[in-house]
């Protein structure tokens, strides 16, 4: 079954559908670094299927450049990555590019979700007008145009919970009306990624639509409980990774601390025997932040206590407002069955994602963040410049992504219906 991914980002939603057996026709994304990530992922699948996985490993090891890696990808696969803004001005060109990749096939699904900043509660609180005049409020209208043009059998629309309350629900209500007018029966789900096997409490809105001509039932996504009966902990994400101090690590291939793979990493698909470790790299921190991290970790290890910013010694406080965002420094609890939500703000600093090991005393690495989001270790996040890793670009892509493991369970459930 074929699908188009709109507002694709780094491809977390796509990855889940591909793992479930769907075939991507096109990924449309405005950010060029994310498009490079999508292209690198296309190389992974193409080379693995054509028994040239060694070429991909050579890239991860730094033996060949990104351009040399991309030279192995056929032009038909390059064409599937469309680096363009979805807009009235660009849609006809995007339609044309997608149609060339279709080769007469139908589009079975459209997946994706517009940028969420305009709907998020935090985004609205930081905006002078509450994001009321932000053009991203209406990007769902572009999504509807693609539904009308391709008339897929089903669609999946993902966004933040704030969509329910933005403008007192006006946008969500209008979306539902537009989707139904386009011929789709729809259902809105409020889902936690933890129920899908992801070791993270990440609650999102998922709207599933099924075209009335198809006659299939919309699957009840609330009934999915994947691996929730297991006693997995966040620590299972970190146990085989080498210890690092702040500012250490490597973007390219490095060694795991353990050759053995624990049950969670196998069951989730995060790590396999053929995988290599990359992007286990941390950001540097100043002495003041390191002192705060030590306090936060010590409190957590003393009975899972969270650090309140107002309780910090005076010499460690840099913000005058001590009542807003009192938990701006937060430890990822290794002894919990789920981490707190991963968000794109991790690209700005790591204060909200402090590693739980006091000896390491740092924020989490790129690879640790990717694992919390359930990305496989063989997934490589690109920056803007050729052959240069970018912590900022990688963290932003990871924070914005749909967890692939969650997407895979949704995709499998929809496949049953189709």
TARAZI-V61705 format. One record per pair of residues at least 6 apart in sequence whose C-alpha atoms are under 8 Angstrom apart, sorted by the first residue. I is the first residue (numbers start at 1). J is the second residue. D is the distance in Angstrom with one decimal. If there is no record, write none. Layout:
i	j	d
I	J	D
I	J	D
This chain:
i	j	d
1	21	7.6
1	22	5.0
1	23	5.9
1	107	7.9
1	108	6.0
1	109	7.9
2	22	5.8
2	23	4.7
2	24	5.7
2	25	6.3
2	106	7.4
2	107	5.5
2	108	5.2
2	109	6.4
3	22	7.1
3	23	6.3
3	24	5.1
3	25	5.8
3	26	7.4
3	107	5.8
3	108	5.8
3	109	4.5
3	110	5.4
3	111	7.1
4	24	6.1
4	25	5.5
4	26	5.0
4	27	6.1
4	28	8.0
4	107	7.2
4	109	6.5
4	110	4.9
4	111	6.2
5	13	8.0
5	14	6.6
5	24	7.6
5	26	6.3
5	27	4.8
5	28	6.3
5	110	6.0
5	111	4.9
5	112	5.4
6	27	6.1
6	28	5.0
6	29	6.8
6	110	7.3
6	111	6.3
6	112	4.9
6	113	6.9
6	114	7.7
6	143	7.6
7	27	7.7
7	28	5.7
7	29	5.0
7	30	7.4
7	86	7.8
7	112	5.8
7	113	6.0
7	114	5.7
7	115	7.4
8	14	7.5
8	27	5.8
8	28	5.8
8	29	5.3
8	112	6.1
8	113	7.8
9	29	6.0
9	31	7.3
9	34	5.6
9	35	7.4
9	397	6.6
9	400	7.4
9	401	6.7
10	34	4.8
10	35	7.0
10	37	6.0
10	38	6.0
10	381	7.5
10	397	5.6
10	398	7.3
10	401	6.6
11	37	8.0
11	38	6.3
11	401	7.1
11	402	8.0
12	375	7.5
12	401	5.3
12	402	5.0
12	403	5.7
12	404	4.8
12	407	7.5
13	111	7.6
13	112	7.1
13	401	7.4
13	402	5.4
13	403	6.9
13	404	5.7
13	407	5.3
13	408	7.9
14	24	7.5
14	111	7.9
14	404	7.6
14	407	7.7
15	404	5.6
15	407	7.6
15	408	7.5
16	403	8.0
16	404	4.5
16	405	6.0
16	406	7.1
16	407	4.5
16	408	3.8
16	409	7.5
16	411	6.9
17	23	7.9
17	407	6.4
17	408	5.5
17	411	5.3
17	412	7.8
18	24	7.2
18	408	7.9
19	408	6.4
20	408	5.7
20	409	7.9
20	411	6.1
20	412	5.7
24	80	7.9
25	80	6.1
25	98	7.0
25	101	6.2
25	102	6.4
25	107	8.0
26	79	7.8
26	80	4.3
26	81	6.0
26	82	7.0
26	98	6.1
26	101	7.4
27	38	7.9
27	80	6.1
27	81	5.1
27	82	6.0
28	81	6.4
28	82	4.8
28	83	6.1
28	84	6.5
28	85	7.8
28	86	7.5
29	35	6.4
29	81	7.9
29	82	6.4
29	83	5.2
29	84	5.8
29	85	6.6
29	86	7.8
30	83	5.3
30	84	4.7
30	85	4.7
30	86	7.6
31	83	6.9
31	84	7.9
32	83	6.3
32	384	6.8
33	382	5.8
33	383	5.0
33	384	4.9
33	393	6.9
34	381	7.6
34	382	6.8
34	383	7.8
34	397	6.7
35	81	6.5
35	82	7.5
35	83	6.2
36	382	5.9
36	383	7.6
36	384	7.9
37	380	6.6
37	381	5.1
37	382	4.9
37	383	8.0
38	81	7.0
39	70	7.7
39	78	7.0
39	81	6.6
40	69	8.0
40	70	7.4
40	380	7.1
40	382	7.9
41	379	6.7
41	380	7.2
42	73	7.9
42	77	7.2
43	56	7.3
43	69	7.4
43	70	7.0
43	72	7.5
43	73	6.1
44	53	7.2
44	56	6.2
46	73	7.2
47	53	5.2
47	55	7.2
47	56	6.9
47	72	7.9
55	69	7.3
56	69	7.2
57	276	7.8
58	64	6.1
59	65	6.4
59	66	7.0
59	69	6.6
60	252	5.4
60	253	5.5
60	278	7.0
61	252	5.5
61	253	4.7
62	252	6.2
62	253	7.5
65	386	7.8
65	387	6.2
66	386	6.4
66	387	5.9
67	386	7.7
76	101	7.0
79	97	7.3
79	101	7.1
80	97	8.0
80	98	7.3
80	101	6.7
82	94	7.4
82	97	7.8
84	90	7.5
84	94	7.8
86	94	7.9
86	142	6.9
87	142	6.5
88	142	7.4
106	150	7.8
106	152	7.7
107	150	6.4
107	151	7.5
107	152	5.3
107	153	7.7
108	152	4.8
108	153	5.2
108	154	6.6
109	152	5.0
109	153	6.0
109	154	5.1
109	155	5.2
109	156	7.8
110	147	7.4
110	152	6.5
110	154	6.9
110	155	4.8
110	156	6.5
111	155	5.5
111	156	4.6
111	157	6.0
112	156	6.4
112	157	5.4
112	158	6.1
113	140	8.0
113	157	5.1
113	158	4.7
113	159	5.8
114	136	7.5
114	139	6.0
114	140	6.5
114	143	8.0
114	158	7.9
114	159	7.3
115	136	6.6
115	139	7.9
115	159	8.0
116	136	7.9
116	159	6.1
116	160	6.2
117	123	5.4
117	124	7.8
117	136	7.9
118	124	6.6
118	131	5.5
118	132	7.9
118	134	6.5
118	136	6.0
118	137	5.6
119	131	7.8
119	137	7.0
119	160	7.0
119	162	5.2
119	163	5.0
119	166	5.6
120	160	6.3
120	161	7.2
120	162	4.6
120	163	6.9
120	166	7.7
121	162	5.4
121	166	7.8
123	130	7.7
123	131	7.4
124	130	4.3
124	131	5.3
131	137	7.9
132	167	7.8
137	171	7.5
138	171	8.0
140	175	7.0
141	175	7.9
144	178	7.1
144	179	6.8
144	182	7.5
147	182	7.2
148	182	6.2
151	211	7.7
152	211	7.3
153	210	5.9
153	211	5.3
153	214	6.2
154	208	7.2
154	209	5.3
154	210	4.3
154	211	6.0
155	208	5.7
155	209	5.1
155	210	6.7
156	206	6.8
156	207	5.8
156	208	4.8
156	209	6.6
157	206	5.7
157	207	4.9
157	208	6.4
158	204	7.1
158	205	5.8
158	206	4.7
158	207	6.4
159	204	6.0
159	205	5.3
159	206	6.6
160	203	7.6
160	204	5.0
160	205	5.7
161	190	7.7
161	203	7.1
161	204	5.4
161	205	5.6
163	169	6.9
163	171	7.1
163	172	6.3
163	205	7.9
164	171	8.0
164	172	6.1
176	186	7.4
179	185	7.8
179	186	7.4
179	209	7.7
180	186	7.1
183	211	5.7
183	212	6.0
184	209	5.5
184	210	5.2
184	211	4.3
184	212	5.7
185	209	5.5
185	210	5.3
185	211	6.2
185	212	6.3
186	207	6.8
186	208	5.6
186	209	4.2
186	210	6.4
186	218	7.6
187	207	5.7
187	208	5.5
187	209	6.6
187	218	7.4
188	205	6.8
188	206	5.9
188	207	4.5
188	208	6.6
189	205	5.6
189	206	5.1
189	207	6.1
189	208	7.9
189	221	7.3
189	222	7.4
190	203	6.8
190	204	5.8
190	205	4.8
190	206	6.4
191	203	5.4
191	204	5.5
191	205	6.3
191	206	7.1
191	221	7.9
191	222	7.0
192	201	6.1
192	202	5.2
192	203	4.2
192	204	6.5
193	199	7.7
193	200	6.4
193	201	6.2
193	202	5.2
193	203	6.3
193	204	8.0
193	403	7.4
193	406	5.9
194	200	5.5
194	201	5.6
194	202	7.0
194	228	7.5
194	338	6.9
195	224	6.6
195	225	4.9
195	226	6.0
195	227	7.8
195	228	6.2
196	224	6.6
196	225	5.8
196	226	4.8
196	227	7.3
196	228	7.7
196	405	6.7
196	406	5.0
196	409	6.5
197	225	7.4
197	226	5.0
197	227	5.2
197	228	6.3
197	268	7.1
197	405	6.8
197	406	7.0
198	268	7.9
198	338	7.7
198	372	7.3
198	373	6.9
198	374	6.1
198	403	7.3
198	405	6.5
198	406	6.7
199	232	8.0
199	233	7.3
199	234	6.2
199	337	6.3
199	338	4.3
199	339	6.1
199	372	6.3
199	373	7.8
199	374	7.8
200	337	7.8
200	338	4.3
200	339	4.4
200	340	5.8
200	341	6.2
200	342	7.8
200	372	6.5
200	373	7.3
201	338	5.8
201	339	6.0
201	340	5.4
201	341	5.6
202	340	7.2
202	341	5.0
202	342	7.5
208	218	7.1
209	218	7.2
210	216	7.0
210	217	7.4
210	218	6.4
216	417	5.9
216	418	6.6
217	417	6.3
218	414	7.6
218	417	7.2
219	413	6.4
219	414	6.2
219	417	6.7
221	410	6.8
221	413	7.5
224	409	7.6
226	409	7.9
231	337	7.3
232	264	6.7
232	337	6.0
233	334	6.5
233	335	5.9
233	336	5.5
233	337	4.3
233	338	6.7
234	333	6.8
234	334	4.7
234	335	6.3
234	336	5.9
234	337	5.8
234	338	5.9
234	339	6.5
234	372	7.9
235	333	8.0
235	334	4.3
235	335	6.3
235	336	8.0
236	262	7.1
236	264	6.6
236	265	7.4
236	334	8.0
237	264	7.8
237	265	7.1
237	368	7.3
237	371	6.4
237	372	7.1
238	368	7.0
239	258	8.0
240	256	6.0
240	257	5.1
240	258	4.9
240	259	7.5
240	260	7.7
240	261	7.3
241	256	5.5
241	257	5.2
241	258	7.3
242	255	7.8
242	256	6.1
242	257	4.7
243	360	6.6
244	282	7.6
244	360	5.9
245	282	7.5
245	360	5.2
245	361	6.8
245	362	6.4
246	282	5.6
246	283	5.8
246	284	4.8
246	285	6.3
246	360	7.6
246	361	7.3
246	362	5.3
246	363	7.4
247	281	7.2
247	282	5.0
247	283	4.7
247	284	3.9
247	285	7.3
248	281	5.8
248	282	5.6
248	283	7.4
248	284	7.7
249	279	7.5
249	280	5.6
249	281	4.0
249	282	6.2
250	278	6.8
250	279	5.7
250	280	5.9
250	281	5.1
251	278	5.6
251	279	4.0
251	280	6.5
251	281	6.2
251	389	6.1
252	277	7.9
252	278	5.0
252	279	6.1
253	276	6.4
253	277	5.6
253	278	4.7
253	279	7.6
254	276	7.2
254	277	5.5
254	278	6.1
255	276	7.3
255	277	6.2
256	276	7.7
256	277	6.3
261	271	7.4
261	272	7.7
261	273	7.9
265	271	5.4
265	272	7.9
266	272	6.5
268	374	7.3
268	405	6.9
269	376	6.3
270	371	6.9
270	374	6.3
270	375	6.1
270	376	4.0
270	377	5.8
271	376	6.0
271	377	5.7
271	378	7.8
275	377	6.6
275	378	6.0
276	377	7.0
276	378	6.9
277	377	6.4
277	378	7.6
278	367	7.1
278	377	7.4
278	378	8.0
278	380	7.6
279	365	7.6
279	366	5.8
279	367	5.5
279	380	7.7
280	365	5.5
280	366	5.8
280	367	4.9
280	368	7.2
281	365	5.1
281	366	6.0
281	367	7.3
282	362	7.7
282	363	7.0
282	364	6.5
282	365	4.5
282	366	6.8
283	350	8.0
283	363	7.4
283	365	7.3
283	391	7.4
285	362	7.5
288	316	6.4
290	361	6.7
290	362	7.0
292	312	7.8
292	316	7.2
292	329	8.0
293	329	7.5
293	351	7.9
293	354	6.9
293	361	6.4
293	362	7.0
294	358	6.5
294	361	6.3
295	307	7.7
296	306	6.9
296	307	5.3
296	329	7.1
296	330	7.0
296	331	6.7
297	331	6.3
297	354	7.7
297	355	8.0
297	356	6.1
297	357	7.4
297	358	6.1
297	361	7.9
298	358	7.2
299	305	5.2
299	306	6.5
299	307	6.8
300	306	6.0
300	307	7.9
300	331	7.1
300	333	7.7
304	333	7.9
306	327	7.5
306	330	6.9
306	331	7.7
307	327	6.5
307	329	6.7
307	330	7.0
308	326	5.4
308	327	5.7
308	329	8.0
309	317	7.8
309	322	6.5
309	326	4.9
309	327	6.2
309	328	7.0
309	329	7.4
310	322	5.4
310	323	7.4
310	326	6.8
327	352	7.8
328	351	6.4
328	352	5.8
329	351	4.8
329	352	4.9
329	353	7.5
329	354	7.5
330	351	6.4
330	352	4.5
330	353	5.8
330	354	6.0
331	352	6.8
331	353	5.6
331	354	4.4
331	355	6.1
331	356	5.9
332	339	6.0
332	340	7.2
332	353	5.6
332	354	5.7
332	355	5.9
332	356	5.9
333	339	6.4
333	356	6.2
334	356	6.2
339	372	7.3
342	369	7.6
342	372	7.7
342	373	7.3
342	399	5.4
343	396	8.0
343	398	8.0
343	399	4.2
343	400	6.2
344	395	6.7
344	396	4.7
344	397	7.2
344	398	7.1
344	399	3.9
344	400	5.3
345	396	7.2
345	399	7.3
346	352	7.3
346	353	7.5
346	395	6.0
346	396	6.8
346	399	6.8
347	391	7.3
347	392	4.8
347	393	7.1
347	394	7.7
347	395	4.8
347	396	5.0
347	399	7.8
348	392	7.0
350	363	5.1
350	364	7.0
351	363	6.6
353	363	5.6
353	364	6.1
354	361	7.6
354	362	5.9
354	363	4.1
354	364	5.9
355	361	6.6
355	362	5.8
355	363	5.2
355	364	5.2
366	391	6.9
366	394	6.9
366	395	6.4
367	377	7.4
369	395	7.5
369	398	7.1
370	376	7.7
370	377	8.0
370	398	6.1
371	377	7.5
373	398	7.2
373	401	7.7
373	402	7.6
373	403	4.9
373	404	7.4
374	403	5.7
374	404	6.1
374	405	5.9
375	403	6.9
375	404	6.1
375	405	7.6
381	393	7.9
381	394	5.3
381	397	7.6
382	389	6.5
382	390	7.1
382	393	7.2
382	394	6.5
383	389	5.6
383	390	4.9
383	391	8.0
383	393	5.5
383	394	6.8
384	390	7.6
384	393	7.7
